[in-house]
Amino acid sequence: MGAADRIIRTLIAIVIGVLFFKGVIAGVLGVILGILAIIFLATSLVGWCPLYLPLGLSTCKAAPAKSK
């Protein structure tokens, strides 16, 4: 997971958390978005998203080839 992806996920999680605790989102939607925020925060901290593997996605920059 690339740095930009991790930052975006963290920001989204923070926004959802603030909206939830301010009472802007509540009920079932609040719970679902809260779970999503926890998942976003966890994957950004770990640096790996389990959905990227089966979907064949990667937001990491390719490592430069080592020359000998």
C-alpha positions in Angstrom: 0.0 0.0 0.0 1.4 3.4 -1.0 1.8 6.4 1.2 -0.9 8.3 -0.5 -3.3 5.4 0.0 -2.5 5.2 3.7 -3.0 8.9 4.2 -6.3 9.0 2.4 -7.6 6.0 4.4 -6.5 7.6 7.7 -8.2 10.9 6.8 -11.4 9.1 5.8 -11.4 7.2 9.1 -10.9 10.4 11.0 -13.7 12.2 9.2 -16.1 9.3 9.8 -15.1 9.2 13.5 -15.7 12.9 13.9 -19.1 12.7 12.1 -20.1 9.8 14.3 -19.1 11.4 17.6 -20.7 14.7 16.6 -24.0 12.8 15.9 -24.1 13.7 12.2 -24.3 10.0 11.3 -26.0 7.5 13.6 -28.0 4.3 13.6 -27.2 1.5 11.2 -25.4 3.8 8.8 -23.2 5.0 11.7 -22.4 1.5 12.7 -21.5 0.4 9.1 -19.4 3.5 8.5 -17.7 3.1 12.0 -16.7 -0.5 11.0 -15.5 0.8 7.7 -13.4 3.5 9.5 -11.9 0.9 11.8 -11.0 -1.3 8.8 -9.5 1.7 6.9 -7.5 2.7 10.0 -6.2 -0.8 10.6 -5.2 -1.4 7.0 -3.4 2.0 6.8 -1.5 1.2 10.0 -0.5 -2.3 8.8 0.2 -1.1 5.2 -1.6 -4.0 3.6 -5.2 -4.4 2.3 -6.5 -8.0 1.9 -8.8 -7.0 -1.0 -5.9 -5.8 -3.1 -4.5 -9.3 -3.6 -7.6 -11.0 -5.3 -8.3 -7.8 -7.2 -4.7 -7.5 -8.4 -4.3 -4.0 -7.2 -1.3 -2.2 -5.8 -0.7 1.4 -4.8 3.0 0.9 -4.1 5.5 2.4 -6.3 7.5 -0.3 -8.0 11.0 -0.8 -6.5 13.7 0.2 -8.9 15.6 -2.7 -10.4 19.0 -3.4 -8.9 21.8 -3.2 -11.3 24.9 -5.3 -10.9 
